[in-house]
Amino acid sequence: MMEETSNPDRSGGAKSVPFEQIVSLCADFTTEWQRSRRPDIPSYLDRVGDDAKETLLRNLLEQELRRRRRDVLADRFGLFHVFRTHPKSV
């Protein structure tokens, strides 16, 4: 879930730069995970202003937890497959 963070500009409108930055950083984070790397969340938080850190942290944690759960399930399935196909070896 992406949350939008915006900063008012001097003309009374809203800038979406922090939101775009968060979207881009979340995409980079996902790409690193897909390359079998575990990205460092604090290094991503250092790339945004204080007004966007909380939103970015929430989004990155959500992605990380989802991927860790997926990895655990994959590991469990892999072990189940080994037990089932080679019961005397384990």
Secondary structure, DSSP 8 states (H G I E B T S, - for coil): ------EE-TTS-EE-HHHHHHHHHHHHHHHHHHTT----HHHHHTTS-HHHHHHHHHHHHHHHHHHHHHHHHHHHHHHHHHHHH-TTT-
